[in-house]
Amino acid sequence: MSLPFDPAPILLALTQVVLGVVMLIVARLIKNLLSPYGMDRELTTRDNPAFGLPVAGYYGAVACVYVGAVRANPVPLDAGTAGALQALGFDFAWAAGGILALTVSRWVMDWALITGARVSDEIIRNRNIGAGAVEAGVYIASGLVLSGAIRQPGGSVLTTCVFFALSQMVLIALGRLYQRLAGYDVAKEIQTGNLAAGTAFSLTLIALSLLMLKATSGDFVGWGPNLTYFAFDSVSGFVLLIALRWLTDLALLPGARISEEIVRDRNVNVGLVEGVLAVGVAGIILFVF
């Protein structure tokens, strides 16, 4: 008795889901291997309240990278068993390379993003939850831009590496510029464990990564055109984000001076709303502009 539908697409999808779970387990093993601190010790033995945020961000970033790999390499329905296994092998290889890239990204951001502070030291030595929120944002932002670079039709390993590296540099530059435009000393507030400041900055990094996702995930037609598109999308997207974010803050938080709420009152509610508005505006830019 034959089935009324072809089971092959369902079986393939289930296999890809299982492979995704396997990649999360592999990600944990790699993080334990490459990190200078033990995940289990920080999460359970020391009960470090700042550590769970970056771990959650890391797993979220791995999921973004894996989805990017799967979408970049769709399996034709007539590929057969050998073709499907080959595609799954490519998915695994891309995702594993992405996990290593996330580790490098975290190290670079740790040194370059916030002046005068190493985020990892703040998390481990000072149990700084504001810094934990920032590192979670760094992971998710890096995972999103890497997903976009992987999904670039017509691209290759070289184009993925180049556009991911460019995106990281732009994220650092725009993140540093945001710190100057925020109206308060973002680095100082994060160093003092201000969760409101860390939350707002973390979500802003994710918003910026959505702009980078738009800048990296189009068809690759040549270095000249694509680098031009990348520069235009990055600059124009950032200008639009700042302008529209100011307008939405004015309209949706009319009775609050955001810098005072974050610095003086350490109001996590305001930091969360401020950051989510940035992500929302960036999402609108991504899908409409």
N, C-alpha and C positions, 0 to 999 in steps of 0.2 A: 504494500500500500504506500503510495507516494504522498509526500506532504503537500498541502495546498500552497506552499511557499518555499522559496529557496532558503535553506538554513545556513548557507555559507556566509552571507553578510553578518548574521547574528553571531555565529561562532567566531568569526574574525573580530567583531567588536568586543565580545567577551574576552577573547585572548588578549586584545590590546588593553582592556581594563586590568586584567590580571598582571600583564607586563608593567602597567603603570604602578601597581602596588609593589611589585618586585623592585622597581626603580626607587621607590620611597625607602625600601629596606636597604638597597644599595647605597642610597644617599646617606642614610644614617651611619653605615659602616665607613664610608669615605670621610664623613665629618669627624667621626671618632678617631680615625686614623690620622687626619691632617690637622686636627685642632690641638692647641697646646693645653687644653683642659678637657676633662671627662664630662660627657653629657649626663650620664647617670648620677655622677657625684654632685653636679651643680643642680640638677632637677630634683633629686630626692634626698641625698645625704645632707647637702648644705641647704636645701630648700631655698635656693637663690631666687627671690621674686623677680629679678631682672632678666633671668635666663630664659624663661619660657617664651617671652615675646620674640626674641630672635630665632629660637628653634621653630616656633610656629611660622614665622616669616620664611625661614629656610625651606620648610616643607611646602609652603605655598608656592615659593619660587620654583622648586623642583617640578611641581605639578604644571606650572606655566610652561616650563621648558619642554616637558614631555608632550603636552598638548601641541605645542609648536612643532615638535618633531613629527608627531603623527599626522598633523594637518599638512605638513610640507611633503609628506611621502604617502599619499593615498594609494591604497592597494586596489588595482583593477579587479572587478568581480570575476574576470576570466583568467586571472593570473595563475590559478592552480596552487597546489600545496607548496611547490618549490618557490613560486613567486611570492606567496604570502609569507613564507619563512624568511625569505630574503628581505622583504620589506620590514618585518618585525626586527630582523637583525640590524637594519639601518636605524630604526627607531631607537633601539637599545644603544647603539653607538653614539647617535646624536645626543641622547639624553645623558649618557655617561660623560661625554665631553662637556655638556652643559653644566653638569654638577661640578666638574673641575673648574670650569670658567666662573661659576658662582663663588667658589672658594677664593680664587684669585681676585675677583671683584671685591669681595668683603675685605680682603687684606689691603687693596689699594684705597678703597673708601675709608677704611680705618685710619689711614695715614693722611689722606688728602682732603676729606670732606669738611671736617670741623677743625678750625684753627686752635692749636693749644691743647687738644684733647685726643686721646686714643679711646675710641668707643669701647673696644674690647676690654681694656683695663678698667674702665668705669663699670662695666657690667660685672666682671669677675671680682675685682678688688673692693669696689665700693658698693656693689649690689644696687647700681643706679638704674632705676626703672625708666627714667627719661632716656638714658642712653640705650636701654634695651628696646624701647619703642623705635628709636632711630635705626638701630641695626635691623629690626624687622622690616622697616620701610626700605632700607638699602637692599635687602635680599629680594623683596617682592619687585621693586623697581628694576633690579638687574635681571630678574627672571622674565619680566615682561619685555624688556628691550631685546633680550637674547631670543625670546620666542619670536619676536618680529623679524630679527635678523635671520633666523633659521627658516622662516616661512617665505623668504624672498624668492618668488618664482624667477627662474633663470639664473639664480645665484649658485654659489659653490661654497666649499669650506673656507676658501680665501675671502670671499665677500662677506660671509657670516662673521669671520674673525675681525675683519676691518671695520664693518659697521657696528659690531658690538663694542670694539675698542673706542671708536669715535663716540658712540652713545655714552659710554662711561665717562669720557672726558667732558662731554657736554653736560651730563648730569652733575658732575663735580662743579663745573663752571657756573651752571645755573643755580645749583644748590648754594654755592658761596655767594652768588649775587642775591639770591632770596634772603640770605641772612642779613645782608646790608639793607634790604628794603622792608624787612619785617617790622621795624619800628622799635625793636628791643634787641638786646645782645643774646642771640639765639644760643651761641656756644656757651656763654656763661650760665644761662638758665639750664641748659642740658647738663653741664658739669655739676650743678647744684642739685640735680635729681628732680628737676621740674617736669613732671609727667605731662602737664598741659602743653608745654613748649615742645617736648619730645614727640607727642602725638601729632601736633600741628605740623611739625617739620617732617615727620615720617610720612604722613598722608600727602604732603606737598611733593615729596620725592616721588611718590607713586603717581601723582598727577603729572609731574614732569616726564615720568617714564611713559605715560600714555602718549604724550607728544612725540617722544622718541620712537614709540611703536608705530605711529603714523609715518615718521620720517624714514623708517628702515624697512617696512614690510611691503612696499610696492614692488612691481616687476623690476628686475635688474636688466636695464637695456644698455648700460655702458657706464664707465666710471665718471665721466664728465657730467652727463645728465643726472645720474643718481646722487652724486655728491652735491650738485646744485640743488636738487630737490631736498636733500637732507638739510642743507644749510638754511634754505628758505623755510621749510616746515619747522625747524628748531627755533629760529629767531621769531618768525611771525606767530608761532604757537605760544611762545613764552610771553610776547607782548600782549596777545589776546587774553592769555590766562591771567596775567596781572591786572589788566583793565577790567575784565569781566568779573574777576574775583572781588575787586574793590567794589564794583556795583552791587554784586550779590551780598557782600558783607553789609553794605549800606542799607540794602533793602530788607535783608532777613535777620540782621542783628542790629537794628536801629538804635537800641538803647544801651549798647555796650561799646566801650573802648577796648578793643581786643587786646592791645598791648598791656593795658592795666589789668584786665581780667587774667591774662596769662602770667604776667610777671608778679603783680602784687598779690592777687588772690589765688594764683595757681589753679585756675578754674578749668578742670579737665573737660567739662561740658562744652565750654567755648572753644577750647583747643580741638576737640573732636568735631564740632560743627564747622569750624573754620577749615579744618583739613578735608572733611567730606565735601564741602562746597567746592574746594579746589579740584578734587577728584571728579565731581560732577561736571564742573565747567570743562575740564580737560576731556572728559568723555564726550561731551557735546561737540567740542572742537574736533575730536578724533573722527566722529561719525558724520559730521555735517560739513565742516569746513573743507 
